[in-house]
Amino acid sequence: MYESDQGIEEFLKRMGDVSDFSDADDAPDAGIHPEWLASQMRTFVDEHPEWEEAIGGFASFLARTDTD
């Protein structure tokens, strides 16, 4: 497991249950499906492991709200 997985999992957890999104237009604020974004981040880390820490930090940043 990559270190970035922790950040990506935090992102998915904080985005809430996305199973009721019928398409990308229903995704919260961003206009894209959180599961798709998480998958893309994992694929990127698989292809570019040197970016693992940065992607994990980015995913954690996206997961947090302004009140955190």
All heavy atoms as TSV, in Angstrom:
chain	resi	resn	atom	element	x	y	z
A	1	MET	N	N	0.840	-1.179	0.000
A	1	MET	CA	C	0.000	0.000	0.000
A	1	MET	C	C	0.886	1.244	0.000
A	1	MET	O	O	1.850	1.331	0.727
A	1	MET	CB	C	-0.903	0.009	1.235
A	1	MET	CG	C	-1.745	1.273	1.302
A	1	MET	SD	S	-2.549	1.579	2.879
A	1	MET	CE	C	-3.977	0.580	2.719
A	2	TYR	N	N	0.523	2.182	-0.833
A	2	TYR	CA	C	1.256	3.436	-0.897
A	2	TYR	C	C	0.867	4.344	0.260
A	2	TYR	O	O	-0.250	4.300	0.766
A	2	TYR	CB	C	0.951	4.183	-2.201
A	2	TYR	CG	C	1.512	3.548	-3.425
A	2	TYR	CD1	C	0.677	3.024	-4.405
A	2	TYR	CD2	C	2.885	3.480	-3.626
A	2	TYR	CE1	C	1.197	2.458	-5.554
A	2	TYR	CE2	C	3.407	2.915	-4.763
A	2	TYR	CZ	C	2.560	2.406	-5.726
A	2	TYR	OH	O	3.075	1.852	-6.850
A	3	GLU	N	N	1.788	5.205	0.649
A	3	GLU	CA	C	1.495	6.214	1.659
A	3	GLU	C	C	0.369	7.131	1.181
A	3	GLU	O	O	-0.442	7.602	1.966
A	3	GLU	CB	C	2.755	7.025	1.945
A	3	GLU	CG	C	2.610	8.035	3.057
A	3	GLU	CD	C	3.908	8.774	3.316
A	3	GLU	OE1	O	4.974	8.144	3.301
A	3	GLU	OE2	O	3.833	9.986	3.534
A	4	SER	N	N	0.291	7.358	-0.125
A	4	SER	CA	C	-0.739	8.233	-0.676
A	4	SER	C	C	-2.140	7.669	-0.472
A	4	SER	O	O	-3.112	8.412	-0.458
A	4	SER	CB	C	-0.499	8.468	-2.168
A	4	SER	OG	O	-0.522	7.243	-2.866
A	5	ASP	N	N	-2.250	6.338	-0.316
A	5	ASP	CA	C	-3.567	5.738	-0.120
A	5	ASP	C	C	-4.270	6.301	1.110
A	5	ASP	O	O	-5.491	6.417	1.130
A	5	ASP	CB	C	-3.471	4.216	0.000
A	5	ASP	CG	C	-3.193	3.549	-1.332
A	5	ASP	OD1	O	-3.382	4.199	-2.376
A	5	ASP	OD2	O	-2.774	2.382	-1.325
A	6	GLN	N	N	-3.511	6.649	2.143
A	6	GLN	CA	C	-4.111	7.219	3.351
A	6	GLN	C	C	-4.825	8.531	3.014
A	6	GLN	O	O	-5.951	8.754	3.432
A	6	GLN	CB	C	-3.051	7.447	4.415
A	6	GLN	CG	C	-3.620	8.020	5.701
A	6	GLN	CD	C	-2.541	8.211	6.762
A	6	GLN	OE1	O	-1.379	7.896	6.561
A	6	GLN	NE2	N	-2.935	8.742	7.893
A	7	GLY	N	N	-4.176	9.387	2.253
A	7	GLY	CA	C	-4.792	10.653	1.864
A	7	GLY	C	C	-5.981	10.454	0.955
A	7	GLY	O	O	-7.001	11.130	1.083
A	8	ILE	N	N	-5.863	9.516	0.025
A	8	ILE	CA	C	-6.962	9.253	-0.902
A	8	ILE	C	C	-8.158	8.668	-0.147
A	8	ILE	O	O	-9.303	9.053	-0.393
A	8	ILE	CB	C	-6.496	8.341	-2.049
A	8	ILE	CG1	C	-5.453	9.081	-2.906
A	8	ILE	CG2	C	-7.672	7.885	-2.903
A	8	ILE	CD1	C	-4.731	8.203	-3.912
A	9	GLU	N	N	-7.902	7.764	0.783
A	9	GLU	CA	C	-8.994	7.191	1.580
A	9	GLU	C	C	-9.661	8.269	2.437
A	9	GLU	O	O	-10.879	8.274	2.594
A	9	GLU	CB	C	-8.478	6.050	2.453
A	9	GLU	CG	C	-8.085	4.812	1.666
A	9	GLU	CD	C	-9.211	4.256	0.802
A	9	GLU	OE1	O	-10.363	4.176	1.279
A	9	GLU	OE2	O	-8.941	3.904	-0.355
A	10	GLU	N	N	-8.858	9.190	2.971
A	10	GLU	CA	C	-9.429	10.300	3.743
A	10	GLU	C	C	-10.330	11.146	2.845
A	10	GLU	O	O	-11.435	11.534	3.236
A	10	GLU	CB	C	-8.320	11.168	4.335
A	10	GLU	CG	C	-8.850	12.362	5.110
A	10	GLU	CD	C	-7.757	13.286	5.612
A	10	GLU	OE1	O	-6.567	13.057	5.321
A	10	GLU	OE2	O	-8.117	14.251	6.312
A	11	PHE	N	N	-9.875	11.410	1.639
A	11	PHE	CA	C	-10.664	12.170	0.674
A	11	PHE	C	C	-12.011	11.495	0.434
A	11	PHE	O	O	-13.063	12.137	0.524
A	11	PHE	CB	C	-9.870	12.302	-0.639
A	11	PHE	CG	C	-10.674	12.798	-1.802
A	11	PHE	CD1	C	-11.058	14.125	-1.879
A	11	PHE	CD2	C	-11.043	11.938	-2.818
A	11	PHE	CE1	C	-11.796	14.581	-2.952
A	11	PHE	CE2	C	-11.779	12.388	-3.894
A	11	PHE	CZ	C	-12.160	13.713	-3.959
A	12	LEU	N	N	-11.989	10.188	0.155
A	12	LEU	CA	C	-13.240	9.469	-0.107
A	12	LEU	C	C	-14.155	9.456	1.116
A	12	LEU	O	O	-15.361	9.636	0.995
A	12	LEU	CB	C	-12.944	8.044	-0.572
A	12	LEU	CG	C	-12.386	7.931	-1.986
A	12	LEU	CD1	C	-11.949	6.504	-2.266
A	12	LEU	CD2	C	-13.407	8.398	-3.004
A	13	LYS	N	N	-13.579	9.257	2.293
A	13	LYS	CA	C	-14.370	9.217	3.526
A	13	LYS	C	C	-15.053	10.557	3.778
A	13	LYS	O	O	-16.237	10.619	4.088
A	13	LYS	CB	C	-13.472	8.853	4.706
A	13	LYS	CG	C	-14.183	8.830	6.031
A	13	LYS	CD	C	-13.202	8.513	7.149
A	13	LYS	CE	C	-13.862	8.746	8.496
A	13	LYS	NZ	N	-12.892	8.780	9.570
A	14	ARG	N	N	-14.318	11.633	3.626
A	14	ARG	CA	C	-14.876	12.960	3.918
A	14	ARG	C	C	-15.848	13.449	2.853
A	14	ARG	O	O	-16.672	14.312	3.131
A	14	ARG	CB	C	-13.764	13.966	4.129
A	14	ARG	CG	C	-13.021	13.732	5.427
A	14	ARG	CD	C	-11.983	14.799	5.641
A	14	ARG	NE	N	-11.279	14.590	6.877
A	14	ARG	CZ	C	-11.170	15.513	7.823
A	14	ARG	NH1	N	-11.715	16.694	7.670
A	14	ARG	NH2	N	-10.500	15.252	8.919
A	15	MET	N	N	-15.751	12.899	1.659
A	15	MET	CA	C	-16.701	13.270	0.614
A	15	MET	C	C	-18.074	12.659	0.887
A	15	MET	O	O	-19.058	13.059	0.307
A	15	MET	CB	C	-16.202	12.839	-0.763
A	15	MET	CG	C	-15.001	13.623	-1.262
A	15	MET	SD	S	-15.289	15.405	-1.374
A	15	MET	CE	C	-16.505	15.469	-2.664
A	16	GLY	N	N	-18.121	11.669	1.762
A	16	GLY	CA	C	-19.387	11.036	2.112
A	16	GLY	C	C	-19.747	9.927	1.151
A	16	GLY	O	O	-18.960	9.536	0.287
A	17	ASP	N	N	-20.948	9.433	1.295
A	17	ASP	CA	C	-21.441	8.337	0.460
A	17	ASP	C	C	-21.779	8.889	-0.912
A	17	ASP	O	O	-22.673	9.715	-1.056
A	17	ASP	CB	C	-22.672	7.706	1.098
A	17	ASP	CG	C	-23.204	6.536	0.300
A	17	ASP	OD1	O	-22.482	6.040	-0.584
A	17	ASP	OD2	O	-24.343	6.121	0.569
A	18	VAL	N	N	-21.058	8.419	-1.906
A	18	VAL	CA	C	-21.277	8.911	-3.265
A	18	VAL	C	C	-22.080	7.922	-4.091
A	18	VAL	O	O	-22.264	8.125	-5.283
A	18	VAL	CB	C	-19.936	9.227	-3.975
A	18	VAL	CG1	C	-19.222	10.349	-3.276
A	18	VAL	CG2	C	-19.076	7.990	-4.082
A	19	SER	N	N	-22.607	6.873	-3.478
A	19	SER	CA	C	-23.329	5.850	-4.234
A	19	SER	C	C	-24.610	6.372	-4.856
A	19	SER	O	O	-25.119	5.793	-5.804
A	19	SER	CB	C	-23.634	4.652	-3.336
A	19	SER	OG	O	-24.464	5.049	-2.269
A	20	ASP	N	N	-25.126	7.490	-4.345
A	20	ASP	CA	C	-26.376	8.012	-4.900
A	20	ASP	C	C	-26.143	9.021	-6.024
A	20	ASP	O	O	-27.091	9.601	-6.532
A	20	ASP	CB	C	-27.238	8.627	-3.798
A	20	ASP	CG	C	-26.550	9.758	-3.068
A	20	ASP	OD1	O	-25.323	9.896	-3.208
A	20	ASP	OD2	O	-27.239	10.493	-2.352
A	21	PHE	N	N	-24.900	9.257	-6.424
A	21	PHE	CA	C	-24.633	10.146	-7.555
A	21	PHE	C	C	-24.945	9.407	-8.841
A	21	PHE	O	O	-24.364	8.379	-9.144
A	21	PHE	CB	C	-23.168	10.597	-7.598
A	21	PHE	CG	C	-22.767	11.476	-6.438
A	21	PHE	CD1	C	-21.472	11.454	-5.974
A	21	PHE	CD2	C	-23.676	12.300	-5.818
A	21	PHE	CE1	C	-21.096	12.258	-4.919
A	21	PHE	CE2	C	-23.309	13.102	-4.753
A	21	PHE	CZ	C	-22.010	13.076	-4.308
A	22	SER	N	N	-25.859	9.933	-9.625
A	22	SER	CA	C	-26.230	9.251	-10.870
A	22	SER	C	C	-25.248	9.542	-11.994
A	22	SER	O	O	-25.091	8.763	-12.903
A	22	SER	CB	C	-27.641	9.656	-11.290
A	22	SER	OG	O	-27.705	11.056	-11.478
A	23	ASP	N	N	-24.595	10.695	-11.940
A	23	ASP	CA	C	-23.580	11.025	-12.932
A	23	ASP	C	C	-22.686	12.123	-12.384
A	23	ASP	O	O	-22.895	12.612	-11.287
A	23	ASP	CB	C	-24.205	11.428	-14.274
A	23	ASP	CG	C	-25.149	12.618	-14.150
A	23	ASP	OD1	O	-24.799	13.587	-13.436
A	23	ASP	OD2	O	-26.233	12.592	-14.755
A	24	ALA	N	N	-21.685	12.504	-13.167
A	24	ALA	CA	C	-20.699	13.477	-12.693
A	24	ALA	C	C	-21.324	14.825	-12.346
A	24	ALA	O	O	-20.808	15.545	-11.508
A	24	ALA	CB	C	-19.604	13.665	-13.745
A	25	ASP	N	N	-22.439	15.186	-12.971
A	25	ASP	CA	C	-23.068	16.467	-12.691
A	25	ASP	C	C	-23.603	16.554	-11.267
A	25	ASP	O	O	-23.836	17.635	-10.752
A	25	ASP	CB	C	-24.212	16.734	-13.668
A	25	ASP	CG	C	-23.709	16.951	-15.088
A	25	ASP	OD1	O	-22.539	17.351	-15.249
A	25	ASP	OD2	O	-24.485	16.715	-16.024
A	26	ASP	N	N	-23.811	15.400	-10.614
A	26	ASP	CA	C	-24.335	15.385	-9.262
A	26	ASP	C	C	-23.251	15.403	-8.200
A	26	ASP	O	O	-23.545	15.425	-7.019
A	26	ASP	CB	C	-25.198	14.132	-9.038
A	26	ASP	CG	C	-26.454	14.155	-9.883
A	26	ASP	OD1	O	-26.914	15.257	-10.226
A	26	ASP	OD2	O	-26.969	13.073	-10.203
A	27	ALA	N	N	-21.977	15.358	-8.586
A	27	ALA	CA	C	-20.887	15.335	-7.615
A	27	ALA	C	C	-20.845	16.661	-6.850
A	27	ALA	O	O	-21.155	17.712	-7.398
A	27	ALA	CB	C	-19.549	15.098	-8.310
A	28	PRO	N	N	-20.475	16.614	-5.581
A	28	PRO	CA	C	-20.446	17.846	-4.787
A	28	PRO	C	C	-19.471	18.868	-5.342
A	28	PRO	O	O	-18.319	18.555	-5.588
A	28	PRO	CB	C	-19.983	17.383	-3.409
A	28	PRO	CG	C	-19.960	15.915	-3.435
A	28	PRO	CD	C	-20.031	15.469	-4.852
A	29	ASP	N	N	-19.921	20.070	-5.540
A	29	ASP	CA	C	-19.141	21.242	-5.913
A	29	ASP	C	C	-18.223	21.089	-7.118
A	29	ASP	O	O	-18.220	21.919	-7.981
A	29	ASP	CB	C	-18.317	21.751	-4.729
A	29	ASP	CG	C	-19.202	22.166	-3.564
A	29	ASP	OD1	O	-20.320	22.642	-3.815
A	29	ASP	OD2	O	-18.768	22.001	-2.423
A	30	ALA	N	N	-17.411	20.060	-7.179
A	30	ALA	CA	C	-16.366	19.957	-8.181
A	30	ALA	C	C	-16.885	19.588	-9.561
A	30	ALA	O	O	-16.225	19.850	-10.553
A	30	ALA	CB	C	-15.322	18.936	-7.747
A	31	GLY	N	N	-18.038	18.950	-9.647
A	31	GLY	CA	C	-18.562	18.556	-10.945
A	31	GLY	C	C	-17.977	17.255	-11.454
A	31	GLY	O	O	-18.206	16.881	-12.582
A	32	ILE	N	N	-17.180	16.573	-10.632
A	32	ILE	CA	C	-16.651	15.265	-11.007
A	32	ILE	C	C	-16.922	14.285	-9.880
A	32	ILE	O	O	-17.101	14.681	-8.735
A	32	ILE	CB	C	-15.146	15.295	-11.327
A	32	ILE	CG1	C	-14.352	15.771	-10.116
A	32	ILE	CG2	C	-14.852	16.136	-12.544
A	32	ILE	CD1	C	-12.868	15.611	-10.280
A	33	HIS	N	N	-16.945	13.025	-10.205
A	33	HIS	CA	C	-17.240	11.991	-9.227
A	33	HIS	C	C	-16.004	11.748	-8.361
A	33	HIS	O	O	-14.914	11.507	-8.881
A	33	HIS	CB	C	-17.624	10.714	-9.980
A	33	HIS	CG	C	-18.399	9.758	-9.163
A	33	HIS	ND1	N	-17.830	8.999	-8.185
A	33	HIS	CD2	C	-19.715	9.447	-9.184
A	33	HIS	CE1	C	-18.751	8.241	-7.642
A	33	HIS	NE2	N	-19.909	8.497	-8.224
A	34	PRO	N	N	-16.124	11.813	-7.038
A	34	PRO	CA	C	-14.972	11.615	-6.155
A	34	PRO	C	C	-14.272	10.274	-6.359
A	34	PRO	O	O	-13.049	10.194	-6.264
A	34	PRO	CB	C	-15.568	11.715	-4.752
A	34	PRO	CG	C	-16.817	12.506	-4.927
A	34	PRO	CD	C	-17.332	12.174	-6.289
A	35	GLU	N	N	-15.030	9.226	-6.636
A	35	GLU	CA	C	-14.416	7.908	-6.848
A	35	GLU	C	C	-13.536	7.922	-8.103
A	35	GLU	O	O	-12.484	7.294	-8.140
A	35	GLU	CB	C	-15.488	6.831	-6.943
A	35	GLU	CG	C	-16.352	6.776	-5.702
A	35	GLU	CD	C	-16.143	5.525	-4.896
A	35	GLU	OE1	O	-15.465	4.614	-5.373
A	35	GLU	OE2	O	-16.674	5.479	-3.781
A	36	TRP	N	N	-13.967	8.644	-9.130
A	36	TRP	CA	C	-13.171	8.756	-10.353
A	36	TRP	C	C	-11.860	9.485	-10.051
A	36	TRP	O	O	-10.786	9.055	-10.468
A	36	TRP	CB	C	-13.951	9.505	-11.443
A	36	TRP	CG	C	-13.131	9.755	-12.668
A	36	TRP	CD1	C	-12.950	8.907	-13.719
A	36	TRP	CD2	C	-12.358	10.924	-12.956
A	36	TRP	NE1	N	-12.108	9.481	-14.646
A	36	TRP	CE2	C	-11.731	10.715	-14.201
A	36	TRP	CE3	C	-12.128	12.121	-12.292
A	36	TRP	CZ2	C	-10.906	11.673	-14.785
A	36	TRP	CZ3	C	-11.309	13.059	-12.885
A	36	TRP	CH2	C	-10.711	12.829	-14.114
A	37	LEU	N	N	-11.954	10.581	-9.308
A	37	LEU	CA	C	-10.754	11.348	-8.968
A	37	LEU	C	C	-9.780	10.513	-8.145
A	37	LEU	O	O	-8.575	10.510	-8.410
A	37	LEU	CB	C	-11.131	12.629	-8.224
A	37	LEU	CG	C	-9.972	13.535	-7.805
A	37	LEU	CD1	C	-9.129	13.940	-9.008
A	37	LEU	CD2	C	-10.509	14.758	-7.080
A	38	ALA	N	N	-10.295	9.776	-7.171
A	38	ALA	CA	C	-9.440	8.913	-6.348
A	38	ALA	C	C	-8.752	7.864	-7.215
A	38	ALA	O	O	-7.564	7.586	-7.049
A	38	ALA	CB	C	-10.265	8.247	-5.250
A	39	SER	N	N	-9.493	7.296	-8.153
A	39	SER	CA	C	-8.911	6.300	-9.059
A	39	SER	C	C	-7.798	6.911	-9.909
A	39	SER	O	O	-6.738	6.292	-10.114
A	39	SER	CB	C	-10.005	5.722	-9.958
A	39	SER	OG	O	-9.460	4.869	-10.918
A	40	GLN	N	N	-8.009	8.113	-10.380
A	40	GLN	CA	C	-7.003	8.800	-11.187
A	40	GLN	C	C	-5.751	9.096	-10.363
A	40	GLN	O	O	-4.626	8.954	-10.856
A	40	GLN	CB	C	-7.572	10.090	-11.783
A	40	GLN	CG	C	-8.673	9.870	-12.776
A	40	GLN	CD	C	-8.211	9.066	-13.972
A	40	GLN	OE1	O	-7.169	9.323	-14.560
A	40	GLN	NE2	N	-8.983	8.066	-14.339
A	41	MET	N	N	-5.937	9.490	-9.105
A	41	MET	CA	C	-4.785	9.752	-8.244
A	41	MET	C	C	-3.996	8.471	-8.000
A	41	MET	O	O	-2.758	8.481	-8.027
A	41	MET	CB	C	-5.230	10.386	-6.921
A	41	MET	CG	C	-5.654	11.833	-7.066
A	41	MET	SD	S	-5.923	12.666	-5.482
A	41	MET	CE	C	-7.601	12.187	-5.132
A	42	ARG	N	N	-4.696	7.353	-7.771
A	42	ARG	CA	C	-4.005	6.071	-7.563
A	42	ARG	C	C	-3.233	5.662	-8.821
A	42	ARG	O	O	-2.092	5.194	-8.731
A	42	ARG	CB	C	-5.008	4.990	-7.183
A	42	ARG	CG	C	-5.496	5.109	-5.775
A	42	ARG	CD	C	-6.365	3.916	-5.386
A	42	ARG	NE	N	-6.836	4.073	-4.028
A	42	ARG	CZ	C	-8.094	4.306	-3.682
A	42	ARG	NH1	N	-9.025	4.376	-4.606
A	42	ARG	NH2	N	-8.418	4.444	-2.421
A	43	THR	N	N	-3.839	5.823	-9.974
A	43	THR	CA	C	-3.173	5.475	-11.235
A	43	THR	C	C	-1.927	6.334	-11.423
A	43	THR	O	O	-0.867	5.835	-11.816
A	43	THR	CB	C	-4.133	5.661	-12.425
A	43	THR	OG1	O	-5.247	4.771	-12.243
A	43	THR	CG2	C	-3.457	5.368	-13.744
A	44	PHE	N	N	-2.037	7.621	-11.117
A	44	PHE	CA	C	-0.896	8.519	-11.250
A	44	PHE	C	C	0.250	8.077	-10.350
A	44	PHE	O	O	1.405	8.029	-10.779
A	44	PHE	CB	C	-1.310	9.958	-10.918
A	44	PHE	CG	C	-0.192	10.943	-11.075
A	44	PHE	CD1	C	0.109	11.475	-12.319
A	44	PHE	CD2	C	0.574	11.333	-9.993
A	44	PHE	CE1	C	1.154	12.373	-12.473
A	44	PHE	CE2	C	1.619	12.226	-10.129
A	44	PHE	CZ	C	1.905	12.746	-11.382
A	45	VAL	N	N	-0.059	7.717	-9.097
A	45	VAL	CA	C	0.984	7.282	-8.160
A	45	VAL	C	C	1.605	5.966	-8.618
A	45	VAL	O	O	2.811	5.765	-8.484
A	45	VAL	CB	C	0.433	7.178	-6.717
A	45	VAL	CG1	C	1.420	6.483	-5.794
A	45	VAL	CG2	C	0.109	8.567	-6.188
A	46	ASP	N	N	0.790	5.074	-9.190
A	46	ASP	CA	C	1.329	3.818	-9.727
A	46	ASP	C	C	2.358	4.090	-10.823
A	46	ASP	O	O	3.389	3.426	-10.903
A	46	ASP	CB	C	0.213	2.937	-10.292
A	46	ASP	CG	C	-0.631	2.290	-9.213
A	46	ASP	OD1	O	-0.204	2.282	-8.042
A	46	ASP	OD2	O	-1.734	1.798	-9.551
A	47	GLU	N	N	2.078	5.075	-11.666
A	47	GLU	CA	C	2.966	5.401	-12.784
A	47	GLU	C	C	4.107	6.324	-12.388
A	47	GLU	O	O	5.147	6.347	-13.055
A	47	GLU	CB	C	2.147	6.030	-13.918
A	47	GLU	CG	C	1.170	5.049	-14.547
A	47	GLU	CD	C	0.314	5.664	-15.626
A	47	GLU	OE1	O	0.626	6.797	-16.086
A	47	GLU	OE2	O	-0.666	5.018	-16.017
A	48	HIS	N	N	3.924	7.084	-11.319
A	48	HIS	CA	C	4.922	8.070	-10.878
A	48	HIS	C	C	5.103	7.990	-9.364
A	48	HIS	O	O	4.682	8.898	-8.627
A	48	HIS	CB	C	4.492	9.489	-11.277
A	48	HIS	CG	C	4.167	9.639	-12.717
A	48	HIS	ND1	N	5.139	9.769	-13.680
A	48	HIS	CD2	C	2.978	9.647	-13.364
A	48	HIS	CE1	C	4.553	9.873	-14.867
A	48	HIS	NE2	N	3.245	9.795	-14.700
A	49	PRO	N	N	5.716	6.928	-8.861
A	49	PRO	CA	C	5.829	6.748	-7.405
A	49	PRO	C	C	6.585	7.869	-6.693
A	49	PRO	O	O	6.390	8.078	-5.489
A	49	PRO	CB	C	6.549	5.410	-7.254
A	49	PRO	CG	C	7.070	5.042	-8.582
A	49	PRO	CD	C	6.330	5.839	-9.607
A	50	GLU	N	N	7.396	8.617	-7.411
A	50	GLU	CA	C	8.123	9.722	-6.790
A	50	GLU	C	C	7.172	10.844	-6.326
A	50	GLU	O	O	7.555	11.694	-5.524
A	50	GLU	CB	C	9.194	10.282	-7.736
A	50	GLU	CG	C	8.667	10.963	-8.972
A	50	GLU	CD	C	8.359	10.044	-10.156
A	50	GLU	OE1	O	8.301	8.812	-9.999
A	50	GLU	OE2	O	8.172	10.581	-11.269
A	51	TRP	N	N	5.932	10.843	-6.813
A	51	TRP	CA	C	4.928	11.833	-6.441
A	51	TRP	C	C	3.989	11.335	-5.333
A	51	TRP	O	O	3.032	12.014	-4.976
A	51	TRP	CB	C	4.096	12.229	-7.657
A	51	TRP	CG	C	4.849	13.098	-8.596
A	51	TRP	CD1	C	5.627	12.707	-9.646
A	51	TRP	CD2	C	4.927	14.516	-8.561
A	51	TRP	NE1	N	6.176	13.799	-10.256
A	51	TRP	CE2	C	5.752	14.925	-9.618
A	51	TRP	CE3	C	4.363	15.484	-7.732
A	51	TRP	CZ2	C	6.033	16.257	-9.860
A	51	TRP	CZ3	C	4.640	16.810	-7.985
A	51	TRP	CH2	C	5.475	17.187	-9.041
A	52	GLU	N	N	4.273	10.171	-4.771
A	52	GLU	CA	C	3.395	9.557	-3.776
A	52	GLU	C	C	3.059	10.487	-2.614
A	52	GLU	O	O	1.899	10.672	-2.261
A	52	GLU	CB	C	4.053	8.281	-3.258
A	52	GLU	CG	C	3.302	7.612	-2.150
A	52	GLU	CD	C	4.040	6.415	-1.606
A	52	GLU	OE1	O	5.055	5.983	-2.184
A	52	GLU	OE2	O	3.601	5.915	-0.573
A	53	GLU	N	N	4.069	11.074	-2.010
A	53	GLU	CA	C	3.845	11.940	-0.852
A	53	GLU	C	C	3.033	13.175	-1.233
A	53	GLU	O	O	2.123	13.579	-0.499
A	53	GLU	CB	C	5.180	12.355	-0.246
A	53	GLU	CG	C	5.030	13.075	1.073
A	53	GLU	CD	C	6.377	13.372	1.709
A	53	GLU	OE1	O	7.317	12.578	1.560
A	53	GLU	OE2	O	6.470	14.426	2.366
A	54	ALA	N	N	3.339	13.765	-2.368
A	54	ALA	CA	C	2.619	14.963	-2.805
A	54	ALA	C	C	1.150	14.657	-3.096
A	54	ALA	O	O	0.265	15.432	-2.709
A	54	ALA	CB	C	3.283	15.555	-4.048
A	55	ILE	N	N	0.874	13.546	-3.750
A	55	ILE	CA	C	-0.505	13.186	-4.070
A	55	ILE	C	C	-1.278	12.872	-2.794
A	55	ILE	O	O	-2.440	13.265	-2.640
A	55	ILE	CB	C	-0.559	12.004	-5.057
A	55	ILE	CG1	C	0.036	12.414	-6.415
A	55	ILE	CG2	C	-1.990	11.487	-5.231
A	55	ILE	CD1	C	-0.665	13.570	-7.097
A	56	GLY	N	N	-0.640	12.170	-1.849
A	56	GLY	CA	C	-1.292	11.900	-0.571
A	56	GLY	C	C	-1.646	13.181	0.161
A	56	GLY	O	O	-2.740	13.334	0.708
A	57	GLY	N	N	-0.714	14.132	0.159
A	57	GLY	CA	C	-0.969	15.429	0.794
A	57	GLY	C	C	-2.059	16.208	0.078
A	57	GLY	O	O	-2.910	16.840	0.710
A	58	PHE	N	N	-2.059	16.147	-1.248
A	58	PHE	CA	C	-3.075	16.829	-2.042
A	58	PHE	C	C	-4.458	16.236	-1.766
A	58	PHE	O	O	-5.436	16.973	-1.577
A	58	PHE	CB	C	-2.728	16.737	-3.529
A	58	PHE	CG	C	-3.706	17.423	-4.430
A	58	PHE	CD1	C	-3.941	18.781	-4.319
A	58	PHE	CD2	C	-4.374	16.713	-5.409
A	58	PHE	CE1	C	-4.840	19.417	-5.167
A	58	PHE	CE2	C	-5.270	17.336	-6.259
A	58	PHE	CZ	C	-5.508	18.699	-6.133
A	59	ALA	N	N	-4.539	14.909	-1.705
A	59	ALA	CA	C	-5.817	14.258	-1.420
A	59	ALA	C	C	-6.323	14.654	-0.039
A	59	ALA	O	O	-7.509	14.935	0.138
A	59	ALA	CB	C	-5.672	12.743	-1.533
A	60	SER	N	N	-5.427	14.697	0.951
A	60	SER	CA	C	-5.818	15.123	2.302
A	60	SER	C	C	-6.286	16.576	2.297
A	60	SER	O	O	-7.272	16.926	2.948
A	60	SER	CB	C	-4.658	14.965	3.282
A	60	SER	OG	O	-4.382	13.616	3.496
A	61	PHE	N	N	-5.599	17.418	1.548
A	61	PHE	CA	C	-5.987	18.823	1.437
A	61	PHE	C	C	-7.396	18.954	0.849
A	61	PHE	O	O	-8.227	19.709	1.348
A	61	PHE	CB	C	-4.978	19.578	0.566
A	61	PHE	CG	C	-5.402	20.974	0.223
A	61	PHE	CD1	C	-5.254	21.996	1.140
A	61	PHE	CD2	C	-5.945	21.266	-1.019
A	61	PHE	CE1	C	-5.643	23.294	0.824
A	61	PHE	CE2	C	-6.340	22.547	-1.341
A	61	PHE	CZ	C	-6.191	23.566	-0.422
A	62	LEU	N	N	-7.675	18.198	-0.217
A	62	LEU	CA	C	-8.997	18.251	-0.836
A	62	LEU	C	C	-10.088	17.741	0.104
A	62	LEU	O	O	-11.224	18.193	0.028
A	62	LEU	CB	C	-9.010	17.411	-2.118
A	62	LEU	CG	C	-8.208	17.934	-3.296
A	62	LEU	CD1	C	-8.263	16.928	-4.447
A	62	LEU	CD2	C	-8.710	19.289	-3.743
A	63	ALA	N	N	-9.729	16.814	0.977
A	63	ALA	CA	C	-10.712	16.214	1.874
A	63	ALA	C	C	-11.151	17.156	2.972
A	63	ALA	O	O	-12.249	17.029	3.504
A	63	ALA	CB	C	-10.121	14.942	2.505
A	64	ARG	N	N	-10.331	18.098	3.305
A	64	ARG	CA	C	-10.607	18.953	4.462
A	64	ARG	C	C	-11.379	20.200	4.055
A	64	ARG	O	O	-11.150	20.778	3.004
A	64	ARG	CB	C	-9.313	19.325	5.140
A	64	ARG	CG	C	-8.649	18.058	5.648
A	64	ARG	CD	C	-7.455	18.308	6.473
A	64	ARG	NE	N	-6.968	17.014	6.950
A	64	ARG	CZ	C	-5.729	16.612	6.838
A	64	ARG	NH1	N	-4.833	17.398	6.293
A	64	ARG	NH2	N	-5.377	15.437	7.292
A	65	THR	N	N	-12.252	20.602	4.942
A	65	THR	CA	C	-13.020	21.818	4.682
A	65	THR	C	C	-12.303	23.011	5.303
A	65	THR	O	O	-11.337	22.848	6.032
A	65	THR	CB	C	-14.431	21.704	5.293
A	65	THR	OG1	O	-14.304	21.610	6.717
A	65	THR	CG2	C	-15.167	20.493	4.759
A	66	ASP	N	N	-12.811	24.179	5.065
A	66	ASP	CA	C	-12.218	25.379	5.635
A	66	ASP	C	C	-12.297	25.401	7.157
A	66	ASP	O	O	-11.560	26.125	7.810
A	66	ASP	CB	C	-12.914	26.630	5.088
A	66	ASP	CG	C	-12.618	26.839	3.614
A	66	ASP	OD1	O	-11.601	26.322	3.129
A	66	ASP	OD2	O	-13.417	27.550	2.962
A	67	THR	N	N	-13.205	24.623	7.727
A	67	THR	CA	C	-13.371	24.619	9.182
A	67	THR	C	C	-12.431	23.672	9.879
A	67	THR	O	O	-12.319	23.701	11.097
A	67	THR	CB	C	-14.826	24.256	9.563
A	67	THR	OG1	O	-15.115	22.951	9.042
A	67	THR	CG2	C	-15.794	25.272	9.008
A	68	ASP	N	N	-11.732	22.798	9.148
A	68	ASP	CA	C	-10.797	21.832	9.748
A	68	ASP	C	C	-9.522	22.515	10.191
A	68	ASP	O	O	-9.044	23.423	9.620
A	68	ASP	CB	C	-10.446	20.717	8.771
A	68	ASP	CG	C	-11.594	19.756	8.593
A	68	ASP	OD1	O	-12.553	19.820	9.383
A	68	ASP	OD2	O	-11.527	18.943	7.651
